[in-house]
């Protein structure tokens, strides 16, 4: 979330919401990958849980530390409006339609790859909506991971259909959360210094 304007509590709330969404869906992808592992799944599940809980803790610690920021960004300034809703609705429709088609074509193993690709693509319009090119990078990375998984799966590496989107999707989402929080902390510190 890069902004030329003053970083406010409204920005903090938006960053917290998007970060929690990223942590949650990252955990979903991680556990999807873990479910496809034949051995050592308990260790991987514990690792994913530790990472997710740690990130959630960081999000709330960031929110508490930014209480001294100026107010701003009321409901009218929220990016979670009509465009956001349309992007999410289109994503859900594409996920279900594509998953059904892949199943009918007897390619159920490709469903996780399709879902990750659609999830990635749905982030592209968020760059303008949230005022951050980080969403374009997120879209490109998630789509890239899905293309890699499809290529490896089509080459005969059956494990790639679930493991690459699972662990790759989690790594990209969690990495984006970390980058956003680091950026938010920097912007909050700069704003705080300028208003004191």
TASUL-V450215 format. One record per residue. PHI is phi in whole degrees, 0 to 359 (* if undefined). PSI is psi as a letter, one per 20 degrees, with the letter a starting at -180 (* if undefined). Layout:
PHI PSI
PHI PSI
This chain:
* n
259 p
213 q
275 i
274 r
295 p
283 p
236 r
299 h
298 g
296 g
298 g
298 g
298 g
296 h
296 g
296 g
294 h
293 g
295 h
297 g
297 g
296 g
297 g
288 h
299 g
296 g
301 g
293 g
301 g
290 h
295 g
295 g
298 h
296 h
268 i
274 p
282 h
223 q
78 j
296 h
294 g
297 g
294 h
296 g
296 g
299 g
299 g
295 g
298 g
298 g
297 g
295 g
299 g
293 g
298 g
300 g
297 g
302 g
288 h
296 g
299 g
300 g
293 h
288 i
262 j
298 h
279 i
290 q
293 q
293 r
157 r
72 l
293 a
304 h
294 h
268 i
292 p
283 i
273 m
242 b
299 g
298 g
300 g
299 g
295 g
298 g
292 g
298 g
299 h
298 g
298 g
298 g
296 h
299 g
293 g
295 g
294 g
297 g
296 g
297 g
297 h
293 g
297 h
279 j
62 l
233 l
297 h
296 h
274 i
300 g
300 h
295 g
298 g
300 g
297 h
298 g
294 g
301 g
299 g
298 h
292 i
281 i
304 g
291 i
289 i
302 g
286 g
299 g
263 i
69 k
216 p
289 i
301 h
291 h
293 g
296 g
300 g
300 g
297 g
292 g
294 g
295 h
296 g
297 g
292 h
295 g
300 g
299 g
296 g
297 g
294 g
296 g
294 h
280 j
105 j
271 n
303 h
299 h
294 h
300 h
252 g
290 g
293 g
294 h
297 f
285 h
293 g
298 g
297 g
299 g
294 g
296 g
294 h
297 h
293 h
298 g
300 g
298 g
295 g
292 g
298 g
297 g
298 g
297 g
295 g
294 h
296 g
295 g
295 g
295 g
299 g
297 h
283 h
264 i
273 *
